Amino acid sequence: MQAQSGWLKGLNPTVAIISMAVVVIFVLFGAFMTDTASLVFDSVKDAILYAMKWYYIAIVAGLLFFVIWLLFSPFGSIRLGEDDERPEFGYFAWFSMLFGAGMGIGLVFWSIAEPIYHFQSNPFITEGGTPRAAQVAMRLTFFHWGLHPWAIYVVVALSLAYFSYRRKLPLTIRSALYPIIGERIYGPIGHAADVLAVFGTIFGVATSLGLGVQQMNTGLNHLFGVPISLSMQMGLIAVISIIATASVVSGVGKGVRILSELNLWLSIAILAFFLIFGPTRYLLNGFLQYTGDYLWNVIPLSLWTATNQDSDWQNWWTAFYWGWWIAWAPFVGMFIARISRGRTIREFILGVLLVPAVLAFIWLEVFGGTALHIELFGPGGISEAVSEDVTIALYTTFEKMDVGFMGTVGAFVATLLIATYFITSSDSGTLVINTILSVGDAEPPVAHRVFWGLGEGVVAAVLLAAGGLTALQTASITAALPFSVIIILMMIGLVRALREEHAVGWTRPYGATEEAAPAE
């Protein structure tokens, strides 16, 4: 399946050429027909959300219920690899890379802005700006960043890891379809699955890069007076993309792992800042209260579709998030599979579903809780800042904490954290795209890592130029729709394979022409 010579050497030529063509056409359309592209993006987003919102809600809820069932199933002791194999990475490095790839820039961008938005207005309150509104705001924010996105990642990552490390198939999307279509994974259907994964990864990562660079620009303006402009954001994308490309060229065990661990240490530092200089008692109380409130309401929220409400709120929030997470699923799922060899299924689910979700709750409570405390009991002003410019929410919070020079230090560390998350999202996405295109090769060709590393930055830049946040949201929603079908098939295939292994008591590698059962 891999080309043996030429500029596509080491890649699947069919998947590589189609993927490149899709990206090039999109970039040219956005770059030379910007106004038309903006109108098209907006129309596509509205049409998908109007007709398919129920579908996004249903599939993500179903994935969470499936993962919880799998956690307590008899398959939990199966190891993702040989029976005596042990993990390549320790827990700290594993969790660092999980959290950095799965949330990253988006969590920094929305950690204050989203609770404040919901604090002002949401479908579950009659009056904004009250203690009741604060509790509902955190409930909704926890809901969007909690168990549901990680359930999506679990299904994709677990399928890839199982079929690659346990059933000896290539580490690529098509392999998870083997129990359903067999050897046809090496034909047009398999090519289509991999192209959809590349498409989703490119536009899912580009969405996060676009959000991140907007907030970075605001941070640099706040700290150093750097002007806020599209040209400045393009320059930031270029610089960060070059650094990210250098990181991915060095490989997972070096640049990607080191930057992920740096992310986690910077995250710990900024959390400590808020806990020390912020409303500590309020934050600790709030974490327990809001976590309990989330757990009590998580099932009704999972199935809520605003049937009797004439509002676009859910389209702008829940449906967008679910589309964003699904678009990210091939990227994050492939990356998680790449770093999770040797773990049991139960250990994998506990680690990927629960640990990052708890870390996200802590992060959201510390950041969002500080902003809500300022609104309820302090000088306020954050709601007005968010309404004017969502990217300023984080920096306005540092100002309103009124801790002098330490506030400037905190803002600087936060901006540095955005940059490192930017880099790790980009380099992880680049590695995943090249792994798919090279039919599962863990060390894909360097030249193509460079091409796709820089290409992600170009796509993010075009999205920004073609419509800003609306274009970014449209990219995620659109990329998610076709790949969601692949996720459903992956779930079905995984259950079939696990039941087969559990029934016969041993593992049959797929694709082998003849395989004898182990001697008794």
ABEGO torsion letter per residue (X at the ends): XBBABEAABGBBAAAAAAAAAAAAAAAAAAAABAAAAAAAAAAAAAAAAAAAAAAAAAAAAAAAAAAAAAAABAAAABBBEBAABBBABBAAAAAAAAAAAAAEAAAAAAAAAAAAAAAABBAABABBGBAAAAAAAAAAAAAAABAAAAAAAAAAAAAAAAAAAAAGBBBBAAAAAAAAAEAAAABAAAAAAAAAAAAAAAAAAAAAAAAAAAAAAAAAAAAAGBBBBAAAAAAAAAAAAAAAAAAAAAEAABAAAAAAAAAAAAAAAAAAAAAAABBAAAAAAAAAAAAAAAAAAAAAAAABAGAABBBAAAAABAAAAAAAAAAAAAAAAAAAAAAABGBBAAAAAAAAAAAAAAAAAAAAAAAAAAAAAAAAABAEGAAAAAAABAAAAAAAAAAAAGAEAAAAAAAAAAAAAAAAAAAAAAAAAAAAAAAAAAGGBABBBAAAAAAAAAAAAAAAAAAAAAGEAAAAAAAAAAAAAAAAAAAAAAAAAAAAAAAAAAAAGBBBBBGBABBBBBBX
